Amino acid sequence: MSPTDIPLPAPDVSGAGVPPPQGTGSGLPCLRSSLEAVPTEHEGEPMFLLRDLEGLTQKSAALAPGGMLIASLMDGKRTALEIAALFAKSTGAELKADLVAKLAAELSDADLLETPRTARLRRQALQEFKDSGTRKAWHQGPAYPADVLELAKSFGEHLRDPKGPGKDLAPEPTAPAALGLFAPHIDFSRGGPSYAWAYQALSETRPPDAVVALGVSHMAPKSPWVLTRKSYETPHGPLAVDMGLYDDLRKALWYDPLEDEWVHRMEHSLEFQAVWLKHLWRDKAPAWVPILVSSFERFCPDRPPSCIPTVEGALVRIGEVLKARADSGARILILAGVDLAHVGPRFGDSENPTPEAEARIEAEDRSSLGLALSLKADEFYLSVVKDGNKRRVCGLSAVYTALRWMSAVSGGKASGRLLSYGQAPDPMGGIVSYSAAIFRDVVS
């Protein structure tokens, strides 16, 4: 599980804030929980780059390890004096309280602490998301072009890349509709050819009537599955939600799937799939139900989710809904936007993986994928968590969900074909692995 996958509580939208630092004797504001601490270096010295995962500020802060320790001690209750004392006890180094207060003031100015201002920014951002009829294309521009011609050029380069399929999207489908698709959610600059493998294969199949899309909720909210009724905006226009299917899935859950809808606001794992789906089918793109999947490991760290009655019950009920639709003649595509291993300093390891370690990771990934391609959901899950998920497979819960629902729709009579596998270096140290695969009903 990567730093962006660390379970984080839902943001406090009550508006209660802690006043900015006033001195060394009053309680300092709390360090915001929705931050990413990225290991990096500056002039050969280790540093941590604090970045905002909520998108409330574009500001960041680079902290030395000592500064990171001080910031981590800011819990909203401790004073600068108390933090200085804890720092000295932990490190044996003396620290003046006024330096703690100064750091807190700098972090507050960068909107990286919980203050009345950050509470106000959060309320504004969430209200804007709530009031919008669509889910804005948050990553458009930095991650992919807004212009459709530039987007087509970029995706065409991925299709013809030596690591890609080496051919363009099919002008007409020649195969029956696919049951499922695995595509990456890593950025296009690194994983573009693997996306191309997935969507080129999909272009050769008959379009579905509806897409159930499963992405990874890197903010890890409380809800196992987070749905939204908002269409996803793309350069080719919005990808609409199948409201009838949405309502059927909502009724199968034991909680309100909109309670944590805010996590859709910035999450990239489904935005990137929406862009490809609209690029592929344009105005004929089928409606979808976008679902962000949180981590099941908090419920079942060492056993399959099928052992958890509430989770299993919902998986079965939704499987029955999808099966009924398929039996009535509807073509349902179950899409998973997932990555695999996250290993190296960027993700909490002490060192970069060696070539031997990278080969071992690939072997373990391929072994797990082999189980997934056979729709062996429980076995796939256990193959990842058996060692405490040392590979930090961030797509674990989304893949498990996809396998269960594909099995339900097909009656277990389906299999997948691996299209591509890749590993990409992380600029902050480490590697991320990913794959593309397509699934078909064996009776098709």
DALINDA-V236557 format. One line per field, one symbol per residue. ss: DSSP state (~ for helix, > for strand, _ for the rest). phi: phi as a letter, one per 30 degrees, with the letter a starting at -180 (. if undefined). burial: I if it has 24 or more other C-alpha atoms within 12 Angstrom, else O. Layout:
BEGIN
ss->???
phi->???
burial->???
END
This chain:
BEGIN
ss->__~~~_____________________>__>>___>>>>>>>>__>>>>>>>>________>>>>~~~~~~~~__>___>~~~~~~~~~~~~_____~~~~~~~~~~~~~___>__~~~~~~~~~~~~~~~~__>>____>___>___~~~~~~~~~~~~~______________>____>>>>____~~~~~~~~~~~~~~~~_>____>>>>>>>________>>>___>>______>_>_~~~~~~~~~_________~~~~___~~~~~~~~~~~~~~~~~___>>>>>>___________~~~_~~~~~~~~~~~~~~~~~~~____>>>>>>____>>_~~~_______~~~~~~~~~~~~~~~~~~~___~~~~~~~~~__________~~~~~~~~~~~~~~~___>>>>>>>>>>>>_____>>>>>>>>>>>___
phi->.dedcdebddddcdjdbcedeclcccddddddddccccdabbhicdbbcdbdddidbcdbbcbdedddddddddcicdddddddddddddcicdbdddddddddddddddiccdbedddddddddddddddddbcdddcdjdcadddddddddddddddcdeccdiaddddbdbbdeddabcbdbddddcceddededddddddcddddaccccccdddhddddbccbcddddbecjdcdcddddedddeddccbddceceeddecdcdcedddddddddchdcdddbbdbccddddddbdbbddddcedddededddedddddddddjdcccccbcbccdbbkeecjddbdddeddddddddddddddedddcidddddeddccdcihddhdddedddededddddddciicbacbdcababbdcdcjkbbcaababcbddcd
burial->IIIIIIIIOIIIIOOOIIIIIOOIOIIIIIIIIIIIIIIIOOOOOOIIIIIIIIIIIOOIIIIIIIIIIIIIIIIIOIIIIIIIOIIOOOOOOOIOIOIIIOIIIIIIIIIIIIIIIIIIIIIOIIOOIIOOOIIIIIIIOOOIIIOIOOIIOIIIIIIOOOOIIOIIIIOOOOOIIIIIIIIIIIIIIIIIIIIIIIIIIIIIIIIIIIIIIIIIIIIIIIIIIIIIIIIIIIIIIIIIIIOOIIOOIIOIIOOOIIOIIIIIIIIIIIIIIIIIIIIIIIOOIIIIIIIIIIIIIOOOOOIIIIOOOOIIOIIIIIIIIIIOIIOOOOIIIIIIIIIIIIIIIIIIOOOIIOOOOIOOIIOIIIOIIIIIIIIIIIIIIIIIIOOOIIIIIIIIIIIIIIIIIIIIIIIIOIIIIIIIIIIIIIOIIIIIIIIIIIIIIOOO
END
